[in-house]
Every structure is written in C-alpha cells, then in structure tokens.
C-alpha cells in the first residue's frame, strides 16, 4: 500500500460512510440540561396556571423522553435524575431545598424516577433499533450498488476501479486490488493502485493473505507490523487476488459488523473478477477455435481450388512443349488461351485469399475520397472485360448521379467480385446488368443477372466465409467462397450494407448501399471545364 492518505474533505469519503454505534458526546449532556431547563419553565407555567402536580410531573417526563429520543441512554438517565431534583426543589415544600414536608413525596419521587428511567430506556432502545435498521439498510444499499456496478462492467482494471471506489465511499479507507502477475507476484491493476509504493513487509502481508486465504496485516496475528489490512479475494476455485485496505483505525474494520460487511464485499469482488476471467478465457478459446477453423477451411479451399487451374496450366504447357515442332496455330492459340485464363483465375483466387487475410488481421484501411461512381463502375467493367466476353453487359447510370465518398480501389473490388459471381452462376449469353441510383443520403449500386436465382433459405448465408450454394444435381462452382464475404467486409467498413434478392422476372440482384454523408468539395475551374467538355 502507498503513503497516500484519504482527504477528509473529499466528497467521496463523506458520501455514505460506514455507520457506527453512536456514543454520547459531552455536548449531549449540555443539551439534555438545556431541554430539562425548558421543561422546568413549562412546569412553572403549568404551576402558575393552577394545574395539578401530575401535570407538572408530565412536563418533566416529556423532557426526559425528548432527551432519550435525541441523545441516547446516558443523557436520558441524567435527565431523569435532573427532572426529579427540579421537581423537588421547585414544587415540593419547603420550596428551594431538597427537603420534603411530607414523606409521601418520597414515593412520588421514586415513582417519577422509575417512570422516567423506564421511559428513557424504552425510548433509547427503540432509537437503537432504528439506528440498527438504518445501518443494515445502508449496508444492503451499498452491496446492491456494488453488485449492480460489477455486473454491468467487464475488464479486471474496470472492476478493480469500481471496487476501490465503493470501498472508499462505504468504509472511508484507502483501497487497492492486487492480482497475481506470474513471477512478478501480486500487483495493483488500477492506475491509482500502481502509484502506491509497497514496502517489503506490505508485500509479505499481501502474499501471506493470498497463500493462506486469511486476513493479514494491521490488527491481525499475521504480519501485524504491516500498515494495511489485507483480505484474500476467494472465488469458487480458490484465491484469485488480494484486497488491501489502509483504514485510519485498523481495529474498527475488525469489529463484527464491519468485518462481515467487508468480507461480503470481498466475496462480491472476487466473484466478479473470476467471472470476467472466465469470460475472457472463453473468448480466447473461441478466437483460437475460430482461427483454427478458418485456417483449416482456408487450407482445404486453397488446396482444392488451386489444384484445378494448376493442373490445367501444367497440361496445356506440356502439350505446347510436345507440339513445339507442329505448326498448328489454332491449337497453340487454344492452349495459350487456356493457360492465360487459368492463370487469371488462379490470380483472382490468390487475391481473394490475401484480401480476406487483410480483413481478418484488421489491417484493412479505407481511404475515402469524393469521386464519380460511374468511373468506379467503368474501371470494374474494364478489369472484367475478358470474363464478360460471353455476357452482354447493360449499364444504367443517370447523368445527374452525385459523387460519393468512397475508396475507389475497394469498391471496384466489390463490383469485380459481384460481376464474377454473376458470371459463375449464369449460362453464357445471358445479360448482366449493373446500375447506380441515388436514394436520399446514399448511393445504391446493383449487379443483376438472369441466372437461377437464390434459394430463400440461403440469402443470408451466402455472405459467410467459404460458403457456396449447393444444389442437388448441380456441380459446385469453382472458387474459395470468399468473394461475397470480402464484399460484405468492405461495404461494412464504408458504413454501408449489402444484401441479395431475387428478381421478379428471374435471376438474382446484389445491392450495395453506400452513405453519402455531406457535400462534395467544389470543383476547380479546370475540373469544371473538363466536365463541360466531357
């Protein structure tokens, strides 16, 4: 524990301190005397008004009850005797002295004193019970507040910070949560705790509490020379840390009620930290399992999908070597085209794999710039010109389509993947349509085909990694199943969304909605001239 002390003027310490049993202060007796003086004045008024002595006695008993309700047992006993003496001196002849003219007054004094003591005792007991109920209510509220905050928080440092703050508020002590850090031993996890300087005997007390699962430090039998009190944070599976407390009076926390509340606090904190550690371990296990599944799927897909183009390239190149002396131009052209097409196919597969690797590693960076959407569409069609040779392409881009903030390279890759998907799933000769429209504060790009469409139950799954539509009796299309997953990741990085739907007239349509969000920068004079000339 460090040398820092709590500031008594800090609001955090005065917010809801741990209640303790009240003790009558010296000024309480002075206030009791003042109340009895007021009672004597009321009794004098009753006497001068000609009321009976019983009413005078009631004035003093009322004063005793008020003292008992406000200041407890000691001042109420003082008030009881003071009331009897004042009644004797002021209202029993001979007046002004402690003597009595009639011995019957002694019975009156005894009954009056007994009634005053009994009434004050009952009133003090009721007050004590009320204080006890108030204390229990405050403790239940403190436990509820702690459990509520811990339940809605994750992360060891955040949980420790909440625990330390609640301990300061409820107990009025400096607190620090220590968790084991391998060979480094027990270390604080919050920034406030890390600023504390731990002396060797403090570290020994904390380690003893952790090893033995019992309190150690100030006020205990274990390492009593330590300046702080250390409680083990024990969960269902053993000690997971230590709670260090530096109270102004160590013995106060070891009393029965504060100690019970403190141990309940420690149990709540331990359970929250252990729950967070279990959740973190589960997350790591899930990530490892997902990484292993992704690795296996990737290796399986690569080994299967790259084998076909490599075998084709190998066969075509072998045939070219064998036909080297044969001057058959048509055959040589066909073989060379096969090598070129399969190399392009393999290059696209590798590009998709590398792109997904970037996405999975979190290194995908979006560089948005205001640019015409039609230029991105034209660039994508240019890249796919050879692949689209057997498909008529129809474009629908209005002349007044606004510019959009986007990463041209990434959105071009989205369109290339969507066009490639349309080619794979439609027969040669069927048209492929690509369009762009403005809808409110977004631009919607769409790639549509005249293929067999999408099964209703698979519209959502087609964007999963490595997923390919399987139809009975239909040969699966070549590919890694990453193209649409890459599209979804790129569109999500732009703050947009992508979805698939079936066309009423047959075929499928893939739509990409990209937010515009603002106004494009004004064109320079040269850009305006180029736009008019175009």
C-alpha positions, 0 to 999 in steps of 0.5 A, spaced: 500 500 500 502 507 498 503 513 503 497 516 500 492 518 505 484 519 504 482 527 504 477 528 509 474 533 505 473 529 499 466 528 497 467 521 496 469 519 503 463 523 506 458 520 501 455 514 505 460 512 510 460 506 514 455 507 520 457 506 527 454 505 534 453 512 536 456 514 543 454 520 547 458 526 546 459 531 552 455 536 548 449 531 549 449 532 556 449 540 555 443 539 551 439 534 555 440 540 561 438 545 556 431 541 554 430 539 562 431 547 563 425 548 558 421 543 561 422 546 568 419 553 565 413 549 562 412 546 569 412 553 572 407 555 567 403 549 568 404 551 576 402 558 575 396 556 571 393 552 577 394 545 574 395 539 578 402 536 580 401 530 575 401 535 570 407 538 572 410 531 573 408 530 565 412 536 563 418 533 566 417 526 563 416 529 556 423 532 557 426 526 559 423 522 553 425 528 548 432 527 551 432 519 550 429 520 543 435 525 541 441 523 545 441 516 547 441 512 554 446 516 558 443 523 557 436 520 558 438 517 565 441 524 567 435 527 565 431 523 569 435 524 575 435 532 573 427 532 572 426 529 579 431 534 583 427 540 579 421 537 581 423 537 588 426 543 589 421 547 585 414 544 587 415 540 593 415 544 600 419 547 603 420 550 596 428 551 594 431 545 598 431 538 597 427 537 603 420 534 603 414 536 608 411 530 607 414 523 606 409 521 601 413 525 596 418 520 597 414 515 593 412 520 588 419 521 587 421 514 586 415 513 582 417 519 577 424 516 577 422 509 575 417 512 570 422 516 567 428 511 567 423 506 564 421 511 559 428 513 557 430 506 556 424 504 552 425 510 548 433 509 547 432 502 545 427 503 540 432 509 537 437 503 537 433 499 533 432 504 528 439 506 528 440 498 527 435 498 521 438 504 518 445 501 518 443 494 515 439 498 510 445 502 508 449 496 508 444 492 503 444 499 499 451 499 498 452 491 496 446 492 491 450 498 488 456 494 488 453 488 485 449 492 480 456 496 478 460 489 477 455 486 473 454 491 468 462 492 467 467 487 464 475 488 464 479 486 471 482 494 471 474 496 470 472 492 476 478 493 480 476 501 479 469 500 481 471 496 487 476 501 490 471 506 489 465 503 493 470 501 498 472 508 499 465 511 499 462 505 504 468 504 509 472 511 508 479 507 507 484 507 502 483 501 497 487 497 492 486 490 488 492 486 487 492 480 482 497 475 481 502 477 475 506 470 474 513 471 477 512 478 478 507 476 484 501 480 486 500 487 483 495 493 483 491 493 476 488 500 477 492 506 475 491 509 482 493 502 485 500 502 481 502 509 484 502 506 491 509 504 493 509 497 497 514 496 502 517 489 503 513 487 509 506 490 505 508 485 500 509 479 505 502 481 508 499 481 501 502 474 499 501 471 506 493 473 505 493 470 498 497 463 500 493 462 506 486 465 504 486 469 511 486 476 513 493 479 514 496 485 516 494 491 521 490 488 527 491 481 525 496 475 528 499 475 521 504 480 519 501 485 524 507 490 523 504 491 516 500 498 515 494 495 511 489 490 512 489 485 507 483 480 505 484 474 500 479 475 494 476 467 494 472 465 488 469 458 487 476 455 485 480 458 490 484 465 491 484 469 485 487 476 488 488 480 494 484 486 497 488 491 501 485 496 505 489 502 509 483 504 514 485 510 519 483 505 525 485 498 523 481 495 529 474 498 527 474 494 520 475 488 525 469 489 529 463 484 527 459 488 523 464 491 519 468 485 518 462 481 515 460 487 511 467 487 508 468 480 507 461 480 503 464 485 499 470 481 498 466 475 496 462 480 491 469 482 488 472 476 487 466 473 484 466 478 479 473 478 477 473 470 476 467 471 472 470 476 467 476 471 467 472 466 465 469 470 460 475 472 457 478 465 457 472 463 453 473 468 448 480 466 447 478 459 446 473 461 441 478 466 437 483 460 437 477 455 435 475 460 430 482 461 427 483 454 427 477 453 423 478 458 418 485 456 417 483 449 416 477 451 411 482 456 408 487 450 407 482 445 404 479 451 399 486 453 397 488 446 396 482 444 392 481 450 388 488 451 386 489 444 384 484 445 378 487 451 374 494 448 376 493 442 373 490 445 367 496 450 366 501 444 367 497 440 361 496 445 356 504 447 357 506 440 356 502 439 350 505 446 347 512 443 349 510 436 345 507 440 339 513 445 339 515 442 332 507 442 329 505 448 326 498 448 328 496 455 330 489 454 332 491 449 337 497 453 340 492 459 340 487 454 344 492 452 349 495 459 350 488 461 351 487 456 356 493 457 360 492 465 360 485 464 363 487 459 368 492 463 370 487 469 371 483 465 375 488 462 379 490 470 380 483 472 382 483 466 387 490 468 390 487 475 391 481 473 394 485 469 399 490 475 401 484 480 401 480 476 406 487 475 410 487 483 410 480 483 413 481 478 418 488 481 421 484 488 421 489 491 417 484 493 412 484 501 411 479 505 407 481 511 404 475 515 402 475 520 397 469 524 393 469 521 386 464 519 380 461 512 381 460 511 374 468 511 373 468 506 379 463 502 375 467 503 368 474 501 371 470 494 374 467 493 367 474 494 364 478 489 369 472 484 367 472 485 360 475 478 358 470 474 363 464 478 360 466 476 353 460 471 353 455 476 357 452 482 354 453 487 359 447 493 360 449 499 364 444 504 367 447 510 370 443 517 370 447 523 368 445 527 374 448 521 379 452 525 385 459 523 387 460 519 393 465 518 398 468 512 397 475 508 396 475 507 389 480 501 389 475 497 394 469 498 391 471 496 384 473 490 388 466 489 390 463 490 383 469 485 380 467 480 385 459 481 384 460 481 376 464 474 377 459 471 381 454 473 376 458 470 371 459 463 375 452 462 376 449 464 369 449 460 362 453 464 357 449 469 353 445 471 358 445 479 360 448 482 366 446 488 368 449 493 373 446 500 375 447 506 380 441 510 383 441 515 388 436 514 394 436 520 399 443 520 403 446 514 399 448 511 393 445 504 391 449 500 386 446 493 383 449 487 379 443 483 376 443 477 372 438 472 369 441 466 372 437 461 377 436 465 382 437 464 390 434 459 394 430 463 400 433 459 405 440 461 403 440 469 402 443 470 408 448 465 408 451 466 402 455 472 405 459 467 410 466 465 409 467 459 404 460 458 403 457 456 396 450 454 394 449 447 393 444 444 389 442 437 388 444 435 381 448 441 380 456 441 380 459 446 385 462 452 382 469 453 382 472 458 387 474 459 395 467 462 397 470 468 399 468 473 394 461 475 397 464 475 404 470 480 402 464 484 399 460 484 405 467 486 409 468 492 405 461 495 404 461 494 412 467 498 413 464 504 408 458 504 413 454 501 408 450 494 407 449 489 402 444 484 401 441 479 395 434 478 392 431 475 387 428 478 381 421 478 379 422 476 372 428 471 374 435 471 376 438 474 382 440 482 384 446 484 389 445 491 392 450 495 395 448 501 399 453 506 400 452 513 405 453 519 402 454 523 408 455 531 406 457 535 400 462 534 395 468 539 395 467 544 389 470 543 383 476 547 380 475 551 374 479 546 370 475 540 373 469 544 371 471 545 364 473 538 363 466 536 365 463 541 360 467 538 355 466 531 357 
